């Protein structure tokens, strides 16, 4: 039951944000949401904070079972510094995506290696589902929402 509530919440939130941003919809070339997700994960795996920040929308937010962070600047100062050294080798599989004008979303599953504070790899991996939402602004796609849930 908890998982159904989580998916329902994420779906409703995504639709609400879509309606808030739909005023600027226009025709454009197709975009691969899976490639946008992999761009961010490649930067994450490289622990390239500058690249991760460049892929985020200024009003982006991050939600995981461990924390909630609003704004690109807050994410840069917190989650993007602390999490890549702990969760490494992120691999994802997109299960659903949609692009509608200047809004796109990707839903999928991911797994990553888990390291302790000493940099030693734990035996277990972290499996979770994700929802990423992207917005296109001035010809560039930016990551606006990142949700990770178990």
C-alpha positions, 0 to 999 in steps of 0.5 A, spaced: 500 500 500 505 504 501 508 504 494 501 505 491 501 511 495 508 514 493 506 513 486 500 516 486 503 522 490 509 522 485 504 522 479 499 527 482 505 532 483 508 531 476 501 533 473 501 539 478 507 541 475 506 540 468 500 544 469 504 550 472 509 550 466 504 548 460 503 555 458 510 555 455 509 549 451 511 549 444 513 544 438 520 542 438 525 536 436 524 530 440 528 529 446 531 522 449 529 522 456 533 516 458 539 520 455 538 526 459 538 521 465 544 518 463 547 525 462 546 526 470 548 519 472 555 520 468 556 526 472 554 523 478 558 517 477 564 522 476 563 526 482 563 532 477 559 537 481 560 543 476 557 538 471 551 536 475 549 543 477 549 545 470 544 540 468 539 542 474 534 548 473 535 553 478 528 551 482 530 544 482 529 539 488 531 533 490 527 528 494 530 521 497 528 517 503 534 520 506 533 528 505 529 533 501 532 539 498 530 545 494 534 549 489 540 548 485 544 552 490 542 548 496 543 541 492 550 544 490 552 545 497 549 539 500 546 533 497 551 533 491 557 534 495 555 528 500 551 523 496 556 521 490 561 519 495 556 514 498 552 512 492 557 510 486 556 507 480 549 509 478 545 504 473 538 506 471 533 503 466 527 507 464 521 504 464 516 510 462 517 516 459 514 522 456 515 529 453 510 534 452 512 540 449 517 543 454 516 538 460 519 531 460 519 526 465 522 519 466 520 514 471 525 508 472 529 503 476 536 504 479 541 501 483 548 503 485 554 501 490 553 503 497 560 506 500 561 507 508 564 514 510 571 511 510 570 509 502 569 502 503 564 499 499 558 495 503 556 488 500 549 491 499 547 495 493 541 500 494 535 499 489 530 504 488 525 507 483 526 514 480 522 519 477 526 525 474 522 531 471 525 536 466 524 542 463 526 546 457 528 553 457 531 557 452 533 551 448 536 547 453 533 541 458 534 542 465 533 537 471 527 540 475 525 534 480 529 528 482 525 523 486 528 517 489 524 512 493 525 505 495 
